[in-house]
């Protein structure tokens, strides 16, 4: 099983052949960018990375990475996990098609999720997906004629539903608060004309992306503005709060329903790797290189560094706040829980020897104090290398990665 996701980073300069305008996952609209797909194992350990032009869409990148896995890795059977925007119906057909054009559905399995319109269709007209399924449980496996040969695993998280409902109401209230001054200006005659009123309203309702939930009415005389909530549309969206459906052709004998849900939720590990690559540790962005091969090399080096970081985080877990043994989840729909040991670390802040626990970044900064100095004796040209005396935490950090720390020269 492998997880795949796509991200982007903006470019400095305009001469790189890979640089193009596209959907920016960094929120940098109007800038040239590159995109890169990261392939990991289920634990989020980086396996491979591939750079794409900045205008590449998720489905196109997914098709290319599948071809690379087939040709370069030589894997005959595999399950690919991707988000709902990446594994489309066309890509699903490509997954099961061999090089000679024949169809073999069992060659490459996949796990993804349904989009909201497809979920609504399953719920409409007494369809197979009804909220009564979740009266006694929060996970149910269903089938539908619209998805032949596939398993549909419906999940409902009440906590997520409550959080989304609260967030929606806060955004609607914030939008109404911003609209109040615009309505007052129209009533006072300080803002007139359908065009100008529409521009002013558009700026407000686009700020929190709530335009679809409001009905805007401008009178014929362009002297009055009425704003009302589209309650029917709001209720329609609220019906899907906390509800998601996993789809996969992998048979239950090979992967149970909880395992399929867990595999899809493991995409969070790829997102975590992107955070480490782009911001937390490695600062991939922005990219200053111009030549295509140097851009690809830059991204590859960052991926290799992410691989090293992944192993360091695992090895140094006893010295950090990392949960060393997170409890297994019997129900993958519920939020993940921390182990008792992790709670103890967070509350005590120190280990049994009295040493403070640190974040991964804090541990790196502590290791950076282990310096090597060149000491010159006064009046001579004799210099002697002197290593700083390591702390017990520094010694243990090197022991945990199997690299004995050099002894201090005296």
DRENDO-1510 file (C-alpha; in Angstrom, 1 decimal, always signed):
<recs>
REC; n; res; u; v; w
REC; 1; UNK; +0.0; +0.0; +0.0 .
REC; 2; UNK; +1.2; +3.5; -0.8 .
REC; 3; UNK; -0.1; +7.0; -0.2 .
REC; 4; UNK; +0.2; +9.7; -2.8 .
REC; 5; UNK; -0.5; +13.4; -2.6 .
REC; 6; UNK; +0.4; +16.6; -4.5 .
REC; 7; UNK; +1.7; +19.9; -3.3 .
REC; 8; UNK; +3.2; +23.1; -4.9 .
REC; 9; UNK; +5.8; +25.8; -4.2 .
REC; 10; UNK; +6.2; +29.1; -5.8 .
REC; 11; UNK; +9.2; +30.1; -7.9 .
REC; 12; UNK; +11.4; +33.1; -7.9 .
REC; 13; UNK; +12.1; +34.1; -11.5 .
REC; 14; UNK; +10.4; +33.3; -14.7 .
REC; 15; UNK; +12.8; +31.3; -16.9 .
REC; 16; UNK; +12.4; +27.8; -15.5 .
REC; 17; UNK; +10.7; +25.5; -18.0 .
REC; 18; UNK; +8.7; +23.9; -15.2 .
REC; 19; UNK; +7.4; +27.1; -13.8 .
REC; 20; UNK; +3.7; +27.8; -14.7 .
REC; 21; UNK; +0.6; +29.2; -13.2 .
REC; 22; UNK; -1.8; +26.9; -11.5 .
REC; 23; UNK; -3.7; +26.2; -8.3 .
REC; 24; UNK; -1.4; +27.3; -5.5 .
REC; 25; UNK; -1.6; +25.2; -2.3 .
REC; 26; UNK; +0.5; +27.9; -0.6 .
REC; 27; UNK; -2.1; +30.6; -1.3 .
REC; 28; UNK; +0.3; +32.5; -3.6 .
REC; 29; UNK; -2.1; +33.5; -6.3 .
REC; 30; UNK; -0.6; +35.0; -9.5 .
REC; 31; UNK; +2.9; +33.5; -9.0 .
REC; 32; UNK; +4.7; +30.9; -11.1 .
REC; 33; UNK; +5.1; +27.6; -9.3 .
REC; 34; UNK; +6.1; +24.0; -9.6 .
REC; 35; UNK; +4.2; +21.0; -8.3 .
REC; 36; UNK; +5.6; +17.8; -6.8 .
REC; 37; UNK; +4.0; +14.5; -5.8 .
REC; 38; UNK; +5.2; +12.6; -2.8 .
REC; 39; UNK; +4.8; +8.8; -2.5 .
REC; 40; UNK; +5.0; +7.3; +1.0 .
REC; 41; UNK; +4.3; +4.1; +2.9 .
REC; 42; UNK; +1.3; +3.9; +5.3 .
REC; 43; UNK; +3.4; +5.3; +8.1 .
REC; 44; UNK; +4.3; +8.4; +6.1 .
REC; 45; UNK; +7.9; +7.4; +5.4 .
REC; 46; UNK; +8.9; +9.1; +2.0 .
REC; 47; UNK; +9.6; +6.6; -0.8 .
REC; 48; UNK; +9.8; +8.8; -3.9 .
REC; 49; UNK; +9.1; +12.3; -5.2 .
REC; 50; UNK; +8.3; +13.6; -8.7 .
REC; 51; UNK; +8.3; +17.2; -10.0 .
REC; 52; UNK; +5.6; +18.4; -12.4 .
REC; 53; UNK; +5.0; +21.6; -14.2 .
REC; 54; UNK; +3.1; +24.1; -12.1 .
REC; 55; UNK; -0.1; +23.8; -14.2 .
REC; 56; UNK; -0.5; +20.0; -13.6 .
REC; 57; UNK; -3.8; +18.8; -12.0 .
REC; 58; UNK; -4.1; +16.2; -9.4 .
REC; 59; UNK; -5.5; +13.5; -11.7 .
REC; 60; UNK; -2.8; +13.9; -14.3 .
REC; 61; UNK; -0.1; +13.7; -11.6 .
REC; 62; UNK; -1.7; +10.6; -10.2 .
REC; 63; UNK; -1.7; +8.8; -13.6 .
REC; 64; UNK; +2.0; +9.6; -14.1 .
REC; 65; UNK; +3.0; +8.4; -10.7 .
REC; 66; UNK; +1.1; +5.1; -11.2 .
REC; 67; UNK; +3.0; +4.6; -14.5 .
REC; 68; UNK; +6.3; +5.2; -12.7 .
REC; 69; UNK; +5.4; +2.7; -9.9 .
REC; 70; UNK; +4.6; +0.1; -12.6 .
REC; 71; UNK; +7.7; +0.7; -14.8 .
REC; 72; UNK; +10.4; +1.7; -12.3 .
REC; 73; UNK; +9.4; -0.2; -9.2 .
REC; 74; UNK; +8.1; -3.2; -11.1 .
REC; 75; UNK; +5.3; -3.9; -8.6 .
REC; 76; UNK; +2.6; -6.2; -10.0 .
REC; 77; UNK; +0.0; -5.6; -7.3 .
REC; 78; UNK; -0.5; -2.6; -5.1 .
REC; 79; UNK; -3.1; -0.4; -3.4 .
REC; 80; UNK; -2.8; +3.3; -4.0 .
REC; 81; UNK; -4.4; +5.8; -1.6 .
REC; 82; UNK; -5.3; +9.3; -2.8 .
REC; 83; UNK; -7.8; +12.0; -1.9 .
REC; 84; UNK; -11.2; +12.5; -3.7 .
REC; 85; UNK; -9.9; +15.1; -6.1 .
REC; 86; UNK; -7.1; +12.9; -7.3 .
REC; 87; UNK; -8.5; +9.4; -8.0 .
REC; 88; UNK; -11.3; +10.2; -10.4 .
REC; 89; UNK; -13.4; +7.7; -12.5 .
REC; 90; UNK; -11.1; +8.1; -15.5 .
REC; 91; UNK; -8.0; +7.5; -13.3 .
REC; 92; UNK; -9.7; +4.4; -11.8 .
REC; 93; UNK; -10.1; +2.9; -15.3 .
REC; 94; UNK; -6.4; +3.7; -16.0 .
REC; 95; UNK; -5.4; +1.9; -12.8 .
REC; 96; UNK; -6.9; -1.4; -13.9 .
REC; 97; UNK; -5.6; -1.1; -17.5 .
REC; 98; UNK; -2.4; -2.9; -18.4 .
REC; 99; UNK; +0.1; -1.7; -21.0 .
REC; 100; UNK; -1.4; -3.9; -23.7 .
REC; 101; UNK; -4.8; -2.3; -23.1 .
REC; 102; UNK; -6.5; -5.2; -21.4 .
REC; 103; UNK; -8.4; -4.7; -18.2 .
REC; 104; UNK; -7.3; -6.3; -15.0 .
REC; 105; UNK; -9.2; -4.8; -12.0 .
REC; 106; UNK; -7.1; -6.7; -9.4 .
REC; 107; UNK; -3.8; -5.4; -10.7 .
REC; 108; UNK; -3.8; -2.1; -8.9 .
REC; 109; UNK; -6.3; -1.4; -6.1 .
REC; 110; UNK; -7.1; +2.0; -4.8 .
REC; 111; UNK; -8.7; +3.8; -1.8 .
REC; 112; UNK; -10.3; +7.2; -2.1 .
REC; 113; UNK; -13.5; +9.0; -0.9 .
REC; 114; UNK; -16.7; +10.3; -2.6 .
REC; 115; UNK; -17.4; +13.9; -3.3 .
REC; 116; UNK; -20.3; +15.7; -1.7 .
REC; 117; UNK; -22.7; +15.5; -4.8 .
REC; 118; UNK; -22.2; +11.7; -4.9 .
REC; 119; UNK; -23.0; +11.4; -1.2 .
REC; 120; UNK; -26.2; +13.4; -1.7 .
REC; 121; UNK; -27.2; +11.1; -4.5 .
REC; 122; UNK; -26.8; +8.1; -2.2 .
REC; 123; UNK; -29.0; +9.8; +0.4 .
REC; 124; UNK; -31.7; +10.9; -2.0 .
REC; 125; UNK; -35.0; +9.1; -2.6 .
REC; 126; UNK; -34.5; +6.5; +0.1 .
REC; 127; UNK; -31.1; +5.6; -1.3 .
REC; 128; UNK; -28.7; +3.1; +0.4 .
REC; 129; UNK; -27.2; +5.8; +2.6 .
REC; 130; UNK; -29.5; +7.0; +5.4 .
REC; 131; UNK; -28.7; +8.6; +8.7 .
REC; 132; UNK; -30.5; +5.9; +10.5 .
REC; 133; UNK; -27.5; +3.6; +9.7 .
REC; 134; UNK; -25.6; +5.5; +12.4 .
REC; 135; UNK; -28.1; +5.2; +15.2 .
REC; 136; UNK; -26.1; +2.4; +16.9 .
REC; 137; UNK; -22.7; +2.7; +15.1 .
REC; 138; UNK; -20.7; +5.3; +13.2 .
REC; 139; UNK; -19.4; +3.0; +10.4 .
REC; 140; UNK; -21.5; +1.1; +7.9 .
REC; 141; UNK; -20.7; -0.7; +4.6 .
REC; 142; UNK; -23.1; -0.2; +1.8 .
REC; 143; UNK; -23.4; -1.0; -1.9 .
REC; 144; UNK; -24.8; +1.0; -4.9 .
REC; 145; UNK; -25.5; +0.3; -8.5 .
REC; 146; UNK; -23.7; +3.5; -9.4 .
REC; 147; UNK; -20.4; +1.9; -8.1 .
REC; 148; UNK; -20.4; -1.7; -9.4 .
REC; 149; UNK; -17.7; -3.9; -8.0 .
REC; 150; UNK; -16.8; -1.3; -5.3 .
REC; 151; UNK; -17.2; -1.2; -1.6 .
REC; 152; UNK; -18.6; +1.9; +0.0 .
REC; 153; UNK; -17.8; +2.5; +3.7 .
REC; 154; UNK; -19.9; +5.3; +5.2 .
REC; 155; UNK; -18.6; +7.0; +8.3 .
REC; 156; UNK; -20.1; +9.6; +10.5 .
REC; 157; UNK; -18.2; +11.5; +13.2 .
REC; 158; UNK; -20.5; +13.4; +15.6 .
REC; 159; UNK; -17.7; +15.5; +16.9 .
REC; 160; UNK; -16.7; +16.6; +13.4 .
REC; 161; UNK; -20.3; +17.3; +12.6 .
REC; 162; UNK; -20.7; +19.6; +15.6 .
REC; 163; UNK; -17.5; +21.4; +14.8 .
REC; 164; UNK; -18.4; +22.0; +11.2 .
REC; 165; UNK; -21.9; +23.2; +12.2 .
REC; 166; UNK; -20.4; +25.6; +14.7 .
REC; 167; UNK; -17.8; +26.9; +12.2 .
REC; 168; UNK; -20.5; +27.4; +9.5 .
REC; 169; UNK; -22.7; +29.5; +11.9 .
REC; 170; UNK; -19.7; +31.6; +12.9 .
REC; 171; UNK; -18.8; +32.3; +9.3 .
REC; 172; UNK; -22.4; +33.2; +8.4 .
REC; 173; UNK; -22.6; +35.5; +11.4 .
REC; 174; UNK; -19.3; +37.1; +10.6 .
REC; 175; UNK; -20.5; +37.7; +7.0 .
REC; 176; UNK; -23.7; +39.3; +8.2 .
REC; 177; UNK; -21.8; +41.6; +10.4 .
REC; 178; UNK; -19.6; +42.7; +7.5 .
REC; 179; UNK; -22.7; +43.2; +5.3 .
REC; 180; UNK; -24.4; +45.5; +7.9 .
REC; 181; UNK; -22.3; +48.6; +7.0 .
REC; 182; UNK; -22.9; +48.0; +3.3 .
REC; 183; UNK; -26.7; +47.9; +3.8 .
REC; 184; UNK; -26.5; +51.0; +5.9 .
REC; 185; UNK; -24.6; +52.9; +3.2 .
REC; 186; UNK; -27.2; +51.9; +0.6 .
REC; 187; UNK; -30.0; +53.1; +2.8 .
REC; 188; UNK; -28.3; +56.4; +3.4 .
REC; 189; UNK; -27.8; +56.9; -0.3 .
REC; 190; UNK; -24.0; +56.8; +0.0 .
REC; 191; UNK; -23.8; +53.7; -2.2 .
REC; 192; UNK; -26.0; +53.5; -5.3 .
REC; 193; UNK; -26.2; +51.7; -8.6 .
REC; 194; UNK; -26.6; +47.9; -9.0 .
REC; 195; UNK; -23.0; +47.6; -10.2 .
REC; 196; UNK; -21.4; +49.4; -7.3 .
REC; 197; UNK; -23.6; +47.7; -4.8 .
REC; 198; UNK; -22.8; +44.3; -6.3 .
REC; 199; UNK; -19.1; +44.9; -6.2 .
REC; 200; UNK; -19.2; +46.0; -2.5 .
REC; 201; UNK; -21.4; +43.0; -1.5 .
REC; 202; UNK; -19.2; +40.6; -3.6 .
REC; 203; UNK; -16.0; +41.7; -1.7 .
REC; 204; UNK; -17.7; +41.0; +1.6 .
REC; 205; UNK; -19.4; +37.6; +0.9 .
REC; 206; UNK; -16.2; +36.2; -0.8 .
REC; 207; UNK; -14.1; +36.9; +2.3 .
REC; 208; UNK; -15.4; +33.9; +4.2 .
REC; 209; UNK; -16.6; +32.0; +1.1 .
REC; 210; UNK; -20.2; +32.1; +2.1 .
REC; 211; UNK; -21.7; +33.5; -1.1 .
REC; 212; UNK; -23.7; +30.3; -1.8 .
REC; 213; UNK; -25.6; +30.7; +1.5 .
REC; 214; UNK; -27.0; +34.2; +0.9 .
REC; 215; UNK; -29.7; +35.6; -1.3 .
REC; 216; UNK; -28.8; +39.1; -2.4 .
REC; 217; UNK; -31.6; +41.3; -3.7 .
REC; 218; UNK; -31.1; +44.8; -5.1 .
REC; 219; UNK; -34.3; +46.8; -5.9 .
REC; 220; UNK; -35.1; +48.1; -9.3 .
REC; 221; UNK; -34.4; +51.7; -8.2 .
REC; 222; UNK; -31.0; +50.6; -6.9 .
REC; 223; UNK; -31.8; +52.2; -3.5 .
REC; 224; UNK; -32.3; +49.2; -1.3 .
REC; 225; UNK; -30.4; +46.1; -0.5 .
REC; 226; UNK; -31.8; +43.0; +1.1 .
REC; 227; UNK; -29.7; +40.0; +2.3 .
REC; 228; UNK; -31.3; +36.7; +3.4 .
REC; 229; UNK; -29.9; +33.3; +4.3 .
REC; 230; UNK; -30.6; +30.5; +1.9 .
REC; 231; UNK; -31.8; +28.2; +4.7 .
REC; 232; UNK; -32.7; +25.3; +2.5 .
REC; 233; UNK; -29.2; +25.2; +1.0 .
REC; 234; UNK; -27.7; +25.6; +4.5 .
REC; 235; UNK; -29.7; +22.6; +5.7 .
REC; 236; UNK; -28.7; +20.6; +2.7 .
REC; 237; UNK; -25.1; +21.1; +3.5 .
REC; 238; UNK; -25.6; +20.6; +7.2 .
REC; 239; UNK; -27.0; +17.1; +6.4 .
REC; 240; UNK; -23.5; +16.0; +5.3 .
REC; 241; UNK; -21.7; +17.4; +8.4 .
REC; 242; UNK; -19.3; +14.8; +9.7 .
REC; 243; UNK; -20.3; +12.3; +7.0 .
REC; 244; UNK; -17.8; +10.8; +4.5 .
REC; 245; UNK; -17.8; +7.7; +2.3 .
REC; 246; UNK; -14.7; +5.7; +1.5 .
REC; 247; UNK; -14.7; +3.8; -1.8 .
REC; 248; UNK; -12.4; +0.9; -2.8 .
REC; 249; UNK; -12.5; -2.3; -4.9 .
REC; 250; UNK; -10.2; -4.1; -2.5 .
REC; 251; UNK; -12.2; -7.1; -1.2 .
REC; 252; UNK; -13.1; -7.4; +2.4 .
REC; 253; UNK; -11.1; -10.6; +2.7 .
REC; 254; UNK; -7.9; -8.6; +2.1 .
REC; 255; UNK; -8.8; -5.3; +3.8 .
REC; 256; UNK; -11.6; -4.9; +6.3 .
REC; 257; UNK; -13.8; -1.8; +6.5 .
REC; 258; UNK; -11.9; -0.3; +9.5 .
REC; 259; UNK; -8.6; -0.9; +7.7 .
REC; 260; UNK; -9.8; +0.9; +4.6 .
REC; 261; UNK; -10.9; +3.9; +6.7 .
REC; 262; UNK; -7.6; +3.9; +8.5 .
REC; 263; UNK; -5.7; +3.8; +5.2 .
REC; 264; UNK; -7.5; +6.8; +3.8 .
REC; 265; UNK; -7.1; +8.8; +7.1 .
REC; 266; UNK; -3.3; +8.0; +6.9 .
REC; 267; UNK; -3.1; +10.6; +4.1 .
REC; 268; UNK; -2.5; +13.0; +7.1 .
REC; 269; UNK; +1.0; +11.5; +7.3 .
REC; 270; UNK; +1.7; +12.8; +3.7 .
REC; 271; UNK; +0.4; +16.2; +4.7 .
REC; 272; UNK; +2.7; +16.2; +7.7 .
REC; 273; UNK; +5.7; +15.3; +5.4 .
REC; 274; UNK; +4.7; +18.3; +3.2 .
REC; 275; UNK; +4.8; +20.5; +6.3 .
REC; 276; UNK; +8.3; +19.3; +7.2 .
REC; 277; UNK; +9.5; +19.8; +3.7 .
REC; 278; UNK; +8.0; +23.2; +3.0 .
REC; 279; UNK; +8.1; +25.0; +6.3 .
REC; 280; UNK; +8.9; +23.2; +9.6 .
REC; 281; UNK; +12.4; +21.8; +8.9 .
REC; 282; UNK; +13.6; +22.0; +5.4 .
REC; 283; UNK; +12.4; +25.3; +3.8 .
REC; 284; UNK; +11.9; +24.0; +0.2 .
REC; 285; UNK; +10.1; +27.1; -0.8 .
REC; 286; UNK; +10.6; +29.4; -2.5 .
REC; 287; UNK; +12.6; +27.8; -5.3 .
REC; 288; UNK; +15.4; +30.0; -6.8 .
REC; 289; UNK; +16.8; +27.6; -9.4 .
REC; 290; UNK; +16.3; +28.3; -13.1 .
REC; 291; UNK; +17.5; +25.0; -14.8 .
REC; 292; UNK; +15.0; +22.2; -14.8 .
REC; 293; UNK; +17.5; +19.5; -13.5 .
REC; 294; UNK; +18.5; +21.8; -10.6 .
REC; 295; UNK; +14.9; +22.3; -9.6 .
REC; 296; UNK; +14.3; +18.5; -9.6 .
REC; 297; UNK; +17.5; +18.0; -7.7 .
REC; 298; UNK; +16.5; +20.6; -5.1 .
REC; 299; UNK; +13.2; +18.8; -4.5 .
REC; 300; UNK; +14.9; +15.4; -4.4 .
REC; 301; UNK; +17.4; +16.6; -1.8 .
REC; 302; UNK; +14.5; +18.0; +0.3 .
REC; 303; UNK; +12.7; +14.6; +0.1 .
REC; 304; UNK; +15.9; +12.7; +1.2 .
REC; 305; UNK; +16.2; +15.1; +4.1 .
REC; 306; UNK; +12.6; +14.4; +5.0 .
REC; 307; UNK; +13.4; +10.7; +4.9 .
REC; 308; UNK; +16.3; +11.3; +7.3 .
REC; 309; UNK; +14.1; +13.5; +9.5 .
REC; 310; UNK; +11.4; +10.8; +9.6 .
REC; 311; UNK; +13.9; +8.3; +11.0 .
REC; 312; UNK; +15.4; +10.8; +13.4 .
REC; 313; UNK; +12.0; +11.6; +14.8 .
REC; 314; UNK; +11.3; +7.9; +15.4 .
REC; 315; UNK; +14.7; +7.3; +17.0 .
REC; 316; UNK; +14.6; +10.3; +19.3 .
REC; 317; UNK; +11.1; +9.8; +20.4 .
REC; 318; UNK; +12.3; +8.9; +24.0 .
REC; 319; UNK; +13.8; +12.4; +24.3 .
REC; 320; UNK; +10.9; +14.4; +22.9 .
REC; 321; UNK; +7.2; +14.8; +23.5 .
REC; 322; UNK; +6.5; +12.3; +20.7 .
REC; 323; UNK; +4.0; +9.5; +21.6 .
REC; 324; UNK; +6.2; +6.4; +21.4 .
REC; 325; UNK; +3.3; +3.9; +21.5 .
REC; 326; UNK; +0.0; +5.4; +20.4 .
REC; 327; UNK; -2.8; +3.0; +21.2 .
REC; 328; UNK; -4.4; +1.1; +18.4 .
REC; 329; UNK; -7.9; +2.3; +17.4 .
REC; 330; UNK; -10.7; -0.2; +17.4 .
REC; 331; UNK; -12.9; +2.4; +15.7 .
REC; 332; UNK; -11.0; +4.4; +13.2 .
REC; 333; UNK; -13.8; +7.0; +12.9 .
REC; 334; UNK; -13.3; +8.3; +16.4 .
REC; 335; UNK; -10.5; +10.8; +17.1 .
REC; 336; UNK; -7.0; +9.4; +17.7 .
REC; 337; UNK; -6.0; +9.1; +21.4 .
REC; 338; UNK; -2.6; +9.5; +23.0 .
REC; 339; UNK; -1.1; +6.9; +25.2 .
REC; 340; UNK; -0.8; +7.2; +29.0 .
REC; 341; UNK; +3.0; +7.6; +28.5 .
REC; 342; UNK; +2.4; +10.6; +26.2 .
REC; 343; UNK; +0.1; +12.2; +28.8 .
REC; 344; UNK; +2.8; +11.7; +31.4 .
REC; 345; UNK; +5.4; +13.4; +29.2 .
REC; 346; UNK; +3.1; +16.4; +28.7 .
REC; 347; UNK; +2.2; +16.8; +32.4 .
REC; 348; UNK; +5.6; +16.1; +34.0 .
REC; 349; UNK; +7.8; +17.8; +31.3 .
REC; 350; UNK; +10.8; +15.9; +32.6 .
REC; 351; UNK; +11.9; +12.2; +32.4 .
REC; 352; UNK; +12.9; +10.0; +35.4 .
REC; 353; UNK; +16.4; +11.4; +35.4 .
REC; 354; UNK; +15.1; +15.0; +35.6 .
REC; 355; UNK; +16.0; +15.9; +32.0 .
REC; 356; UNK; +13.5; +18.1; +30.2 .
REC; 357; UNK; +11.6; +16.7; +27.2 .
REC; 358; UNK; +12.0; +18.8; +24.1 .
REC; 359; UNK; +10.3; +19.2; +20.8 .
REC; 360; UNK; +12.2; +17.8; +17.8 .
REC; 361; UNK; +13.3; +21.3; +16.8 .
REC; 362; UNK; +14.3; +22.0; +20.4 .
REC; 363; UNK; +16.4; +18.8; +20.5 .
REC; 364; UNK; +18.2; +19.8; +17.3 .
REC; 365; UNK; +19.0; +23.2; +18.8 .
REC; 366; UNK; +20.3; +21.5; +22.0 .
REC; 367; UNK; +22.6; +19.3; +19.9 .
REC; 368; UNK; +23.9; +22.3; +18.1 .
REC; 369; UNK; +25.5; +23.5; +21.3 .
REC; 370; UNK; +27.9; +20.5; +21.0 .
REC; 371; UNK; +30.7; +22.5; +19.4 .
REC; 372; UNK; +34.3; +21.9; +18.3 .
REC; 373; UNK; +36.7; +24.7; +19.0 .
REC; 374; UNK; +40.4; +25.3; +18.0 .
REC; 375; UNK; +42.3; +26.6; +21.1 .
REC; 376; UNK; +45.6; +28.4; +20.6 .
REC; 377; UNK; +48.0; +28.7; +23.6 .
REC; 378; UNK; +49.2; +32.2; +24.2 .
REC; 379; UNK; +52.5; +33.1; +22.8 .
REC; 380; UNK; +52.7; +29.9; +20.6 .
REC; 381; UNK; +51.4; +28.7; +17.3 .
REC; 382; UNK; +50.2; +25.4; +18.9 .
REC; 383; UNK; +46.4; +24.8; +18.5 .
REC; 384; UNK; +44.5; +22.0; +20.1 .
REC; 385; UNK; +41.0; +20.9; +19.1 .
REC; 386; UNK; +38.6; +20.9; +22.0 .
REC; 387; UNK; +35.1; +19.4; +22.0 .
REC; 388; UNK; +32.4; +20.7; +24.3 .
REC; 389; UNK; +31.5; +18.4; +27.1 .
REC; 390; UNK; +28.3; +16.7; +26.0 .
REC; 391; UNK; +25.2; +16.5; +28.2 .
REC; 392; UNK; +23.6; +13.2; +29.1 .
REC; 393; UNK; +20.7; +14.1; +26.6 .
REC; 394; UNK; +23.2; +14.7; +23.8 .
REC; 395; UNK; +25.0; +11.4; +24.6 .
REC; 396; UNK; +21.8; +9.5; +24.5 .
REC; 397; UNK; +20.7; +11.2; +21.3 .
REC; 398; UNK; +23.8; +9.9; +19.5 .
REC; 399; UNK; +23.4; +6.5; +21.1 .
REC; 400; UNK; +19.8; +6.2; +19.9 .
REC; 401; UNK; +21.0; +6.6; +16.3 .
REC; 402; UNK; +23.9; +4.2; +16.7 .
REC; 403; UNK; +26.6; +6.9; +16.4 .
REC; 404; UNK; +28.8; +7.1; +19.5 .
REC; 405; UNK; +29.6; +10.7; +20.4 .
REC; 406; UNK; +33.3; +11.6; +20.3 .
REC; 407; UNK; +35.1; +11.9; +23.6 .
REC; 408; UNK; +36.2; +15.3; +24.8 .
REC; 409; UNK; +39.8; +16.0; +24.1 .
REC; 410; UNK; +41.7; +17.2; +27.2 .
</recs>
